Amino acid sequence: MRVREKIPFDSLPAVSERAREIERSMGDRGRLLLRYSGTEPLARVMVEGEDEAKVQADAGSLAALIKAEIGAAEVI
């Protein structure tokens, strides 16, 4: 998703707490990767796990938090 600025995810309390919750719930049965694009103002959210519905929900909740904190306005 587009972002206004690339603030370290650890500096966004709601995002970092939700990421920790997701990692704890997955244990060793999945993984989470949050990173910024090196060339564009984009945040990338990747969640892998056994349950597709949970993976989609977890990724969506993280994306929503990031968008609320630093999301860029949509250009129409």
C-alpha positions as CSV (number, residue, x, y, z in Angstrom):
1,M,0.0,0.0,0.0
2,R,1.1,3.6,-0.6
3,V,2.5,5.5,2.4
4,R,3.2,9.1,3.0
5,E,6.5,8.3,4.8
6,K,8.6,5.3,5.7
7,I,8.5,5.3,9.5
8,P,10.1,2.3,11.1
9,F,7.3,-0.2,11.9
10,D,8.7,-0.5,15.5
11,S,7.8,3.2,15.9
12,L,4.1,2.6,15.2
13,P,2.8,1.0,18.4
14,A,-0.5,-0.4,17.1
15,V,1.3,-1.9,14.1
16,S,4.2,-3.5,16.0
17,E,1.8,-4.9,18.7
18,R,-0.5,-6.4,16.1
19,A,2.5,-7.9,14.3
20,R,3.7,-9.5,17.6
21,E,0.2,-10.9,18.2
22,I,0.2,-12.5,14.7
23,E,3.7,-13.9,15.1
24,R,2.7,-15.4,18.6
25,S,-0.5,-16.9,17.2
26,M,1.4,-18.6,14.3
27,G,4.3,-19.9,16.3
28,D,6.5,-21.9,14.0
29,R,3.6,-22.6,11.6
30,G,3.9,-19.4,9.6
31,R,5.7,-16.2,9.1
32,L,5.2,-12.5,8.8
33,L,7.2,-10.0,6.8
34,L,6.7,-6.2,7.0
35,R,9.0,-4.1,4.9
36,Y,9.1,-1.0,2.8
37,S,9.9,-0.9,-0.9
38,G,13.4,0.3,-1.6
39,T,12.3,2.3,-4.6
40,E,8.7,3.4,-4.1
41,P,6.6,4.8,-1.2
42,L,5.1,1.4,-0.5
43,A,4.7,-0.8,2.6
44,R,4.6,-4.5,1.9
45,V,2.8,-6.9,4.1
46,M,3.3,-10.7,3.7
47,V,1.7,-13.3,5.9
48,E,2.2,-17.1,5.3
49,G,0.4,-19.8,7.3
50,E,-1.7,-22.9,7.2
51,D,-5.2,-21.3,7.3
52,E,-5.9,-19.1,4.3
53,A,-8.8,-17.3,5.9
54,K,-6.7,-16.4,9.0
55,V,-3.7,-15.3,6.8
56,Q,-6.0,-13.0,4.8
57,A,-7.6,-11.6,8.0
58,D,-4.2,-11.0,9.6
59,A,-2.7,-9.4,6.5
60,G,-5.8,-7.2,6.2
61,S,-5.7,-6.1,9.8
62,L,-2.0,-5.1,9.6
63,A,-2.6,-3.3,6.3
64,A,-5.5,-1.4,7.8
65,L,-3.4,-0.3,10.8
66,I,-0.6,0.9,8.5
67,K,-3.0,2.7,6.3
68,A,-4.5,4.5,9.3
69,E,-1.1,5.5,10.6
70,I,0.8,6.5,7.5
71,G,-1.3,5.7,4.4
72,A,-1.1,8.0,1.5
73,A,-4.2,9.7,0.1
74,E,-5.6,8.0,-2.9
75,V,-5.0,9.9,-6.2
76,I,-8.1,10.0,-8.4
